[in-house]
Amino acid sequence: MQSYDAILIGAGHNALVCAAYLLKAGYSVLLLEKNSIPGGAATTEELLPEEAPGFKFNPCAIDHLFIHLGSVVQELELEKYGLEYLFCDQVVFCPHPDGKYFFAHRSVEKTCAEIARYSPRDAQKYGEFIDFWQRVIGMLTPTFNAPPKSIVDMAGNYDMSKIKDLFSLMGSADETLDFIRTMFTSPLDVINEYFDSEFLKAPLARLAAELSTPPSQKNMAVGSIMMAMRHNPGMARPKGGTGALTQALVRCVQDLGGEIRTEQQVKQVLIDDGKVVGVKLANAQEYRSTMVVSSLDAQRLFLQLVDERDVDAADSQLRERVTRRITNHNEAILKIDCALSELPRFESHNHQDQYWIGSVLIADSVAQVELAHTDPNIGRIPIEDPSMYVVIPSMRDPSLAPEGKHTLWIEYFVPYQIAGAEGTGLNGTGWTEELKNQISDRVLDKLADYTPNLKSSIIARHIESPPELERRIGVSKGNYYHLDMTFDQMMFFRPLPELANYKTPIEGLFLTGAGTHPGGSISGLPGRNCARIILQTQHPLTQALSDTGDKVKSVAKSLFRRS
Ligand SMILES: Cc1cc2nc3c(=O)[nH]c(=O)nc-3n(C[C@H](O)[C@H](O)[C@H](O)COP(=O)(O)OP(=O)(O)OC[C@H]3O[C@@H](n4cnc5c(N)ncnc54)[C@H](O)[C@@H]3O)c2cc1C
């Protein structure tokens, strides 16, 4: 039987990142992936090989923001392994029903000039809004780049500019209290405080709600960073699609001597006397290791992959807490990908091809965006007036489609479990082929209200409902962040305080992936932070010395940059 220093369950981008750091530290590593290709929610695939050959689609993630707040790309030298990020100079376009539109560039100044055409006051406030949230990002970035309970690690990440950001927000006692008060408010409270115009408020609400809660959700003001990040560090996509990030990570892992085996579904984590000893696959094959890292979230790990007697022996409360205290709401994504013969044109909004470089939002009003999130949570499909997030990935990267043609990516929020349809459709969720096609027709009709040539340009389409996503990559209830990204499940609360530092009560069993800090999205940071904890646990002295060297270099660099 083969044995490894570490076995990782799943080969999504976070597991690959974690594996790469362990390999760099000299570990022998095996990744076991249930699907035929690695990547999980970070792949690029020819989804329609017969109807639309040569069109490459991103079935899940498209816009990469959080990864640019960390150093995974540089530390793992992913450019050497073929990764090239294409940054977007135009980042958001949102047409408004009255003919106005929000067109955001990477440059804040250019964006303010666009807003000023309709509202000089809102343009000025936009500059202030972005400046505030940029400083919040500066303050938070060191926390994203460290295990959540490692205060020393976090503190070490604060260079001069981030300390400046921190003090600009929390200089005096009153400023600190006011800052905390802001963080307790909702994205909508903040947007209303700054702005008057609906054409601007609706897209900002839609982006803030990308953390998967309605814009009115108290304590989620932090969602406002989703717009601020599009200015800095910027929004980018790997050349060749999101899967090109995965491919670069695969090359890196293999170059460092790691093994990735696909079509290997892990069925059980093997435990002996409270310690991990390996894993067993669905086909009964076993692999041995005294360390197993799960990139599946805590609910899947402890409720499906570990024998309940082993969980109970380690912590008698854990199964109950994982089942009932971790929240996994009913909001999920209906994903629509189309092959297009031509670019959709915004006929009533002074069409410019550049609108399609960044993300296009159909967000007519704050109320529509609010319903886009509240309806799914009570099992309703917000179909009367669909809001959506749309991208034409082939616009920034023409290699994704045959010459002159385009790919279309649509994310539309729907319930996982449809109310009143319990026990029918796929997994009893109510989702059927017929329903997903009907809903997609309506979503495309809505987009066609803005781009009349859309419908006639569709060559073929691929639709994935929430239970289909669940079946494909395993995410429970189709949750695109593994677990909800609400305030109570972030940082040292993710997924639960006792599991938040990537360790579990079972010796040798670690957690990574989107269900751990800093959460879902393309960042690689759960993978990097988890590897740090493993190395700190197993080699405290070596890791401390290496960290000290890194910190000295980083502080010197930031001082040098200032002078
Ligand atoms: C439709 C959609 C759109 C998104 N859009 C964006 C976006 O634009 N930008 C962004 O930043 N983020 C986006 N996200 C979120 C982001 O893609 C994910 O948070 C991120 O990719 C999660 O990575 P991960 O490695 O933690 O987990 P995953 O990608 O889920 O990887 C886990 C892996 O484990 C495998 N697996 C599952 N069970 C087993 C098992 N029993 N044995 C072996 N292998 C197993 C799965 O097949 C998968 O490959 C989107 C997500 C979705 C679903």
The ligand as an ORCA input file, in Angstrom:
! r2SCAN-3c Opt
* xyz 0 1
  C     -20.934     29.247    -10.323
  C     -19.812     29.823     -9.492
  C     -19.250     31.027     -9.855
  C     -18.202     31.565     -9.108
  N     -17.635     32.750     -9.515
  C     -16.558     33.219     -8.857
  C     -15.830     34.332     -9.370
  O     -16.143     34.881    -10.430
  N     -14.745     34.764     -8.662
  C     -14.339     34.150     -7.514
  O     -13.347     34.595     -6.918
  N     -14.991     33.077     -7.023
  C     -16.075     32.591     -7.673
  N     -16.708     31.473     -7.218
  C     -16.234     30.836     -5.964
  C     -14.950     30.047     -6.190
  O     -14.960     29.444     -7.460
  C     -14.798     28.978     -5.108
  O     -14.975     29.570     -3.828
  C     -13.413     28.338     -5.143
  O     -13.098     27.904     -6.447
  C     -13.360     27.175     -4.159
  O     -12.118     26.516     -4.296
  P     -11.717     25.316     -3.350
  O     -10.447     24.777     -3.872
  O     -11.758     25.736     -1.944
  O     -12.877     24.227     -3.505
  P     -13.464     23.485     -4.794
  O     -13.194     24.246     -6.022
  O     -14.884     23.153     -4.464
  O     -12.610     22.150     -4.860
  C     -12.899     21.004     -4.110
  C     -12.542     19.785     -4.952
  O     -12.822     18.599     -4.219
  C     -13.370     17.629     -5.110
  N     -14.117     16.662     -4.293
  C     -15.320     16.817     -3.699
  N     -15.633     15.712     -2.988
  C     -14.594     14.841     -3.127
  C     -14.317     13.560     -2.621
  N     -15.168     12.920     -1.801
  N     -13.149     12.963     -2.987
  C     -12.254     13.582     -3.807
  N     -12.488     14.810     -4.310
  C     -13.619     15.447     -3.962
  C     -14.242     18.448     -6.040
  O     -14.516     17.759     -7.226
  C     -13.356     19.681     -6.245
  O     -12.479     19.502     -7.332
  C     -17.731     30.890     -7.965
  C     -18.285     29.651     -7.598
  C     -19.311     29.121     -8.354
  C     -19.882     27.782     -7.970
*
